[in-house]
Amino acid sequence: MLCGIDVDIYPGQIIGYIGPNGAGKTTTVKILIGMLPDFEGDEAKSPCHRRYDS
């Protein structure tokens, strides 16, 4: 499940996309470039929660 992603990328723009292992970086890029064409939706059945270690 990918949650809370909101990006604007313009032609010719170079970006850096960082995050911890398993965060969904590769999956997100594959969705954006169309390698995962069956991806649909903007709603989740359950809300996304971030876990913060205290």
PDB file of N, CA, C and O in Angstrom:
ATOM      1  N   MET A   1       0.842  -1.162   0.000  1.00  0.00           N
ATOM      2  CA  MET A   1       0.000   0.000   0.000  1.00  0.00           C
ATOM      3  C   MET A   1       0.888   1.226   0.000  1.00  0.00           C
ATOM      4  O   MET A   1       1.787   1.354   0.831  1.00  0.00           O
ATOM      5  N   LEU A   2       0.638   2.112  -0.921  1.00  0.00           N
ATOM      6  CA  LEU A   2       1.345   3.382  -0.966  1.00  0.00           C
ATOM      7  C   LEU A   2       0.419   4.460  -0.442  1.00  0.00           C
ATOM      8  O   LEU A   2      -0.732   4.553  -0.866  1.00  0.00           O
ATOM      9  N   CYS A   3       0.909   5.267   0.469  1.00  0.00           N
ATOM     10  CA  CYS A   3       0.058   6.274   1.097  1.00  0.00           C
ATOM     11  C   CYS A   3       0.738   7.639   1.096  1.00  0.00           C
ATOM     12  O   CYS A   3       1.956   7.752   1.234  1.00  0.00           O
ATOM     13  N   GLY A   4      -0.073   8.649   0.940  1.00  0.00           N
ATOM     14  CA  GLY A   4       0.406  10.016   1.117  1.00  0.00           C
ATOM     15  C   GLY A   4       1.396  10.481   0.071  1.00  0.00           C
ATOM     16  O   GLY A   4       2.305  11.248   0.389  1.00  0.00           O
ATOM     17  N   ILE A   5       1.246  10.037  -1.174  1.00  0.00           N
ATOM     18  CA  ILE A   5       2.174  10.443  -2.218  1.00  0.00           C
ATOM     19  C   ILE A   5       1.504  11.514  -3.068  1.00  0.00           C
ATOM     20  O   ILE A   5       0.417  11.307  -3.607  1.00  0.00           O
ATOM     21  N   ASP A   6       2.162  12.652  -3.181  1.00  0.00           N
ATOM     22  CA  ASP A   6       1.659  13.758  -3.978  1.00  0.00           C
ATOM     23  C   ASP A   6       2.869  14.430  -4.614  1.00  0.00           C
ATOM     24  O   ASP A   6       3.632  15.108  -3.925  1.00  0.00           O
ATOM     25  N   VAL A   7       3.055  14.250  -5.931  1.00  0.00           N
ATOM     26  CA  VAL A   7       4.233  14.807  -6.599  1.00  0.00           C
ATOM     27  C   VAL A   7       3.835  15.541  -7.871  1.00  0.00           C
ATOM     28  O   VAL A   7       2.837  15.207  -8.511  1.00  0.00           O
ATOM     29  N   ASP A   8       4.614  16.524  -8.222  1.00  0.00           N
ATOM     30  CA  ASP A   8       4.535  17.208  -9.509  1.00  0.00           C
ATOM     31  C   ASP A   8       5.924  17.113 -10.116  1.00  0.00           C
ATOM     32  O   ASP A   8       6.885  17.647  -9.561  1.00  0.00           O
ATOM     33  N   ILE A   9       6.034  16.435 -11.255  1.00  0.00           N
ATOM     34  CA  ILE A   9       7.307  16.291 -11.947  1.00  0.00           C
ATOM     35  C   ILE A   9       7.110  16.832 -13.356  1.00  0.00           C
ATOM     36  O   ILE A   9       6.191  16.424 -14.066  1.00  0.00           O
ATOM     37  N   TYR A  10       7.978  17.752 -13.750  1.00  0.00           N
ATOM     38  CA  TYR A  10       7.841  18.431 -15.031  1.00  0.00           C
ATOM     39  C   TYR A  10       8.897  17.933 -16.013  1.00  0.00           C
ATOM     40  O   TYR A  10       9.964  17.483 -15.595  1.00  0.00           O
ATOM     41  N   PRO A  11       8.613  18.009 -17.307  1.00  0.00           N
ATOM     42  CA  PRO A  11       9.583  17.567 -18.316  1.00  0.00           C
ATOM     43  C   PRO A  11      10.939  18.235 -18.116  1.00  0.00           C
ATOM     44  O   PRO A  11      11.025  19.448 -17.926  1.00  0.00           O
ATOM     45  N   GLY A  12      11.991  17.431 -18.162  1.00  0.00           N
ATOM     46  CA  GLY A  12      13.348  17.933 -18.003  1.00  0.00           C
ATOM     47  C   GLY A  12      13.795  18.107 -16.570  1.00  0.00           C
ATOM     48  O   GLY A  12      14.964  18.396 -16.319  1.00  0.00           O
ATOM     49  N   GLN A  13      12.901  17.937 -15.639  1.00  0.00           N
ATOM     50  CA  GLN A  13      13.238  18.113 -14.230  1.00  0.00           C
ATOM     51  C   GLN A  13      13.966  16.869 -13.718  1.00  0.00           C
ATOM     52  O   GLN A  13      13.591  15.745 -14.052  1.00  0.00           O
ATOM     53  N   ILE A  14      14.985  17.069 -12.925  1.00  0.00           N
ATOM     54  CA  ILE A  14      15.721  15.977 -12.295  1.00  0.00           C
ATOM     55  C   ILE A  14      15.360  15.994 -10.815  1.00  0.00           C
ATOM     56  O   ILE A  14      15.442  17.028 -10.153  1.00  0.00           O
ATOM     57  N   ILE A  15      14.959  14.830 -10.310  1.00  0.00           N
ATOM     58  CA  ILE A  15      14.560  14.756  -8.905  1.00  0.00           C
ATOM     59  C   ILE A  15      15.362  13.670  -8.195  1.00  0.00           C
ATOM     60  O   ILE A  15      15.937  12.790  -8.836  1.00  0.00           O
ATOM     61  N   GLY A  16      15.393  13.739  -6.892  1.00  0.00           N
ATOM     62  CA  GLY A  16      15.928  12.676  -6.046  1.00  0.00           C
ATOM     63  C   GLY A  16      14.774  12.102  -5.246  1.00  0.00           C
ATOM     64  O   GLY A  16      13.931  12.841  -4.735  1.00  0.00           O
ATOM     65  N   TYR A  17      14.740  10.794  -5.142  1.00  0.00           N
ATOM     66  CA  TYR A  17      13.634  10.122  -4.453  1.00  0.00           C
ATOM     67  C   TYR A  17      14.243   9.173  -3.444  1.00  0.00           C
ATOM     68  O   TYR A  17      14.743   8.113  -3.819  1.00  0.00           O
ATOM     69  N   ILE A  18      14.212   9.530  -2.173  1.00  0.00           N
ATOM     70  CA  ILE A  18      14.891   8.742  -1.152  1.00  0.00           C
ATOM     71  C   ILE A  18      13.908   8.258  -0.097  1.00  0.00           C
ATOM     72  O   ILE A  18      12.833   8.830   0.084  1.00  0.00           O
ATOM     73  N   GLY A  19      14.292   7.209   0.585  1.00  0.00           N
ATOM     74  CA  GLY A  19      13.477   6.669   1.658  1.00  0.00           C
ATOM     75  C   GLY A  19      14.069   5.354   2.127  1.00  0.00           C
ATOM     76  O   GLY A  19      14.976   4.823   1.486  1.00  0.00           O
ATOM     77  N   PRO A  20      13.577   4.825   3.222  1.00  0.00           N
ATOM     78  CA  PRO A  20      14.120   3.577   3.755  1.00  0.00           C
ATOM     79  C   PRO A  20      13.780   2.381   2.864  1.00  0.00           C
ATOM     80  O   PRO A  20      12.852   2.439   2.056  1.00  0.00           O
ATOM     81  N   ASN A  21      14.540   1.300   3.023  1.00  0.00           N
ATOM     82  CA  ASN A  21      14.259   0.064   2.291  1.00  0.00           C
ATOM     83  C   ASN A  21      12.834  -0.382   2.573  1.00  0.00           C
ATOM     84  O   ASN A  21      12.377  -0.357   3.716  1.00  0.00           O
ATOM     85  N   GLY A  22      12.135  -0.791   1.516  1.00  0.00           N
ATOM     86  CA  GLY A  22      10.778  -1.291   1.674  1.00  0.00           C
ATOM     87  C   GLY A  22       9.713  -0.212   1.740  1.00  0.00           C
ATOM     88  O   GLY A  22       8.549  -0.512   2.005  1.00  0.00           O
ATOM     89  N   ALA A  23      10.085   1.033   1.506  1.00  0.00           N
ATOM     90  CA  ALA A  23       9.122   2.135   1.618  1.00  0.00           C
ATOM     91  C   ALA A  23       8.235   2.283   0.387  1.00  0.00           C
ATOM     92  O   ALA A  23       7.227   2.990   0.434  1.00  0.00           O
ATOM     93  N   GLY A  24       8.596   1.625  -0.717  1.00  0.00           N
ATOM     94  CA  GLY A  24       7.779   1.697  -1.922  1.00  0.00           C
ATOM     95  C   GLY A  24       8.332   2.605  -2.998  1.00  0.00           C
ATOM     96  O   GLY A  24       7.597   2.990  -3.907  1.00  0.00           O
ATOM     97  N   LYS A  25       9.609   2.961  -2.924  1.00  0.00           N
ATOM     98  CA  LYS A  25      10.201   3.857  -3.925  1.00  0.00           C
ATOM     99  C   LYS A  25      10.147   3.254  -5.322  1.00  0.00           C
ATOM    100  O   LYS A  25       9.672   3.902  -6.254  1.00  0.00           O
ATOM    101  N   THR A  26      10.619   2.041  -5.478  1.00  0.00           N
ATOM    102  CA  THR A  26      10.628   1.391  -6.792  1.00  0.00           C
ATOM    103  C   THR A  26       9.216   1.171  -7.293  1.00  0.00           C
ATOM    104  O   THR A  26       8.941   1.395  -8.472  1.00  0.00           O
ATOM    105  N   THR A  27       8.323   0.741  -6.436  1.00  0.00           N
ATOM    106  CA  THR A  27       6.931   0.533  -6.835  1.00  0.00           C
ATOM    107  C   THR A  27       6.309   1.836  -7.310  1.00  0.00           C
ATOM    108  O   THR A  27       5.594   1.845  -8.312  1.00  0.00           O
ATOM    109  N   THR A  28       6.565   2.924  -6.619  1.00  0.00           N
ATOM    110  CA  THR A  28       6.020   4.217  -7.003  1.00  0.00           C
ATOM    111  C   THR A  28       6.510   4.627  -8.386  1.00  0.00           C
ATOM    112  O   THR A  28       5.722   5.074  -9.219  1.00  0.00           O
ATOM    113  N   VAL A  29       7.804   4.476  -8.630  1.00  0.00           N
ATOM    114  CA  VAL A  29       8.361   4.846  -9.936  1.00  0.00           C
ATOM    115  C   VAL A  29       7.766   3.965 -11.027  1.00  0.00           C
ATOM    116  O   VAL A  29       7.434   4.462 -12.103  1.00  0.00           O
ATOM    117  N   LYS A  30       7.627   2.674 -10.772  1.00  0.00           N
ATOM    118  CA  LYS A  30       7.033   1.774 -11.763  1.00  0.00           C
ATOM    119  C   LYS A  30       5.593   2.175 -12.087  1.00  0.00           C
ATOM    120  O   LYS A  30       5.173   2.091 -13.241  1.00  0.00           O
ATOM    121  N   ILE A  31       4.848   2.602 -11.095  1.00  0.00           N
ATOM    122  CA  ILE A  31       3.474   3.069 -11.324  1.00  0.00           C
ATOM    123  C   ILE A  31       3.497   4.347 -12.166  1.00  0.00           C
ATOM    124  O   ILE A  31       2.721   4.477 -13.113  1.00  0.00           O
ATOM    125  N   LEU A  32       4.375   5.283 -11.829  1.00  0.00           N
ATOM    126  CA  LEU A  32       4.435   6.562 -12.531  1.00  0.00           C
ATOM    127  C   LEU A  32       4.811   6.413 -13.995  1.00  0.00           C
ATOM    128  O   LEU A  32       4.318   7.164 -14.837  1.00  0.00           O
ATOM    129  N   ILE A  33       5.684   5.447 -14.318  1.00  0.00           N
ATOM    130  CA  ILE A  33       6.116   5.288 -15.713  1.00  0.00           C
ATOM    131  C   ILE A  33       5.294   4.250 -16.463  1.00  0.00           C
ATOM    132  O   ILE A  33       5.553   3.987 -17.637  1.00  0.00           O
ATOM    133  N   GLY A  34       4.317   3.666 -15.805  1.00  0.00           N
ATOM    134  CA  GLY A  34       3.412   2.754 -16.483  1.00  0.00           C
ATOM    135  C   GLY A  34       3.836   1.307 -16.528  1.00  0.00           C
ATOM    136  O   GLY A  34       3.233   0.522 -17.259  1.00  0.00           O
ATOM    137  N   MET A  35       4.848   0.921 -15.778  1.00  0.00           N
ATOM    138  CA  MET A  35       5.271  -0.480 -15.741  1.00  0.00           C
ATOM    139  C   MET A  35       4.285  -1.354 -14.968  1.00  0.00           C
ATOM    140  O   MET A  35       4.288  -2.575 -15.127  1.00  0.00           O
ATOM    141  N   LEU A  36       3.454  -0.751 -14.145  1.00  0.00           N
ATOM    142  CA  LEU A  36       2.404  -1.471 -13.424  1.00  0.00           C
ATOM    143  C   LEU A  36       1.064  -0.910 -13.882  1.00  0.00           C
ATOM    144  O   LEU A  36       0.436  -0.133 -13.163  1.00  0.00           O
ATOM    145  N   PRO A  37       0.624  -1.301 -15.079  1.00  0.00           N
ATOM    146  CA  PRO A  37      -0.563  -0.678 -15.669  1.00  0.00           C
ATOM    147  C   PRO A  37      -1.869  -0.991 -14.964  1.00  0.00           C
ATOM    148  O   PRO A  37      -2.846  -0.265 -15.148  1.00  0.00           O
ATOM    149  N   ASP A  38      -1.919  -2.038 -14.167  1.00  0.00           N
ATOM    150  CA  ASP A  38      -3.175  -2.402 -13.503  1.00  0.00           C
ATOM    151  C   ASP A  38      -3.404  -1.647 -12.209  1.00  0.00           C
ATOM    152  O   ASP A  38      -4.406  -1.873 -11.530  1.00  0.00           O
ATOM    153  N   PHE A  39      -2.486  -0.750 -11.856  1.00  0.00           N
ATOM    154  CA  PHE A  39      -2.653   0.020 -10.621  1.00  0.00           C
ATOM    155  C   PHE A  39      -3.778   1.026 -10.812  1.00  0.00           C
ATOM    156  O   PHE A  39      -3.802   1.763 -11.797  1.00  0.00           O
ATOM    157  N   GLU A  40      -4.699   1.051  -9.876  1.00  0.00           N
ATOM    158  CA  GLU A  40      -5.810   1.994  -9.924  1.00  0.00           C
ATOM    159  C   GLU A  40      -6.090   2.522  -8.530  1.00  0.00           C
ATOM    160  O   GLU A  40      -5.693   1.927  -7.528  1.00  0.00           O
ATOM    161  N   GLY A  41      -6.765   3.627  -8.488  1.00  0.00           N
ATOM    162  CA  GLY A  41      -7.344   4.086  -7.240  1.00  0.00           C
ATOM    163  C   GLY A  41      -6.576   5.167  -6.549  1.00  0.00           C
ATOM    164  O   GLY A  41      -5.373   5.346  -6.741  1.00  0.00           O
ATOM    165  N   ASP A  42      -7.313   5.883  -5.736  1.00  0.00           N
ATOM    166  CA  ASP A  42      -6.724   6.901  -4.894  1.00  0.00           C
ATOM    167  C   ASP A  42      -7.284   6.807  -3.484  1.00  0.00           C
ATOM    168  O   ASP A  42      -7.104   7.717  -2.675  1.00  0.00           O
ATOM    169  N   GLU A  43      -7.962   5.709  -3.195  1.00  0.00           N
ATOM    170  CA  GLU A  43      -8.519   5.519  -1.862  1.00  0.00           C
ATOM    171  C   GLU A  43      -8.048   4.187  -1.296  1.00  0.00           C
ATOM    172  O   GLU A  43      -7.820   3.227  -2.032  1.00  0.00           O
ATOM    173  N   ALA A  44      -7.910   4.149  -0.012  1.00  0.00           N
ATOM    174  CA  ALA A  44      -7.530   2.915   0.665  1.00  0.00           C
ATOM    175  C   ALA A  44      -8.682   2.455   1.540  1.00  0.00           C
ATOM    176  O   ALA A  44      -9.463   3.272   2.027  1.00  0.00           O
ATOM    177  N   LYS A  45      -8.787   1.151   1.739  1.00  0.00           N
ATOM    178  CA  LYS A  45      -9.838   0.628   2.613  1.00  0.00           C
ATOM    179  C   LYS A  45      -9.576   1.007   4.055  1.00  0.00           C
ATOM    180  O   LYS A  45     -10.507   1.230   4.830  1.00  0.00           O
ATOM    181  N   SER A  46      -8.306   1.079   4.409  1.00  0.00           N
ATOM    182  CA  SER A  46      -7.960   1.497   5.770  1.00  0.00           C
ATOM    183  C   SER A  46      -7.032   2.699   5.668  1.00  0.00           C
ATOM    184  O   SER A  46      -6.239   2.787   4.731  1.00  0.00           O
ATOM    185  N   PRO A  47      -7.118   3.616   6.608  1.00  0.00           N
ATOM    186  CA  PRO A  47      -6.264   4.803   6.547  1.00  0.00           C
ATOM    187  C   PRO A  47      -4.796   4.444   6.720  1.00  0.00           C
ATOM    188  O   PRO A  47      -4.457   3.450   7.362  1.00  0.00           O
ATOM    189  N   CYS A  48      -3.941   5.255   6.145  1.00  0.00           N
ATOM    190  CA  CYS A  48      -2.493   5.040   6.263  1.00  0.00           C
ATOM    191  C   CYS A  48      -2.005   5.640   7.576  1.00  0.00           C
ATOM    192  O   CYS A  48      -2.372   6.754   7.951  1.00  0.00           O
ATOM    193  N   HIS A  49      -1.200   4.900   8.236  1.00  0.00           N
ATOM    194  CA  HIS A  49      -0.632   5.363   9.496  1.00  0.00           C
ATOM    195  C   HIS A  49       0.873   5.244   9.438  1.00  0.00           C
ATOM    196  O   HIS A  49       1.405   4.242   8.959  1.00  0.00           O
ATOM    197  N   ARG A  50       1.548   6.244   9.914  1.00  0.00           N
ATOM    198  CA  ARG A  50       3.007   6.172  10.039  1.00  0.00           C
ATOM    199  C   ARG A  50       3.328   5.719  11.442  1.00  0.00           C
ATOM    200  O   ARG A  50       2.665   6.105  12.404  1.00  0.00           O
ATOM    201  N   ARG A  51       4.349   4.899  11.549  1.00  0.00           N
ATOM    202  CA  ARG A  51       4.781   4.419  12.857  1.00  0.00           C
ATOM    203  C   ARG A  51       6.060   5.138  13.227  1.00  0.00           C
ATOM    204  O   ARG A  51       7.049   5.074  12.497  1.00  0.00           O
ATOM    205  N   TYR A  52       6.044   5.802  14.326  1.00  0.00           N
ATOM    206  CA  TYR A  52       7.207   6.501  14.809  1.00  0.00           C
ATOM    207  C   TYR A  52       7.731   5.824  16.052  1.00  0.00           C
ATOM    208  O   TYR A  52       6.984   5.587  17.002  1.00  0.00           O
ATOM    209  N   ASP A  53       8.998   5.516  16.051  1.00  0.00           N
ATOM    210  CA  ASP A  53       9.609   4.938  17.240  1.00  0.00           C
ATOM    211  C   ASP A  53       9.912   6.045  18.229  1.00  0.00           C
ATOM    212  O   ASP A  53      10.412   7.104  17.850  1.00  0.00           O
ATOM    213  N   SER A  54       9.610   5.803  19.500  1.00  0.00           N
ATOM    214  CA  SER A  54       9.829   6.839  20.498  1.00  0.00           C
ATOM    215  C   SER A  54      11.183   6.716  21.126  1.00  0.00           C
ATOM    216  O   SER A  54      11.536   7.514  21.994  1.00  0.00           O
TER     217      SER A  54
END
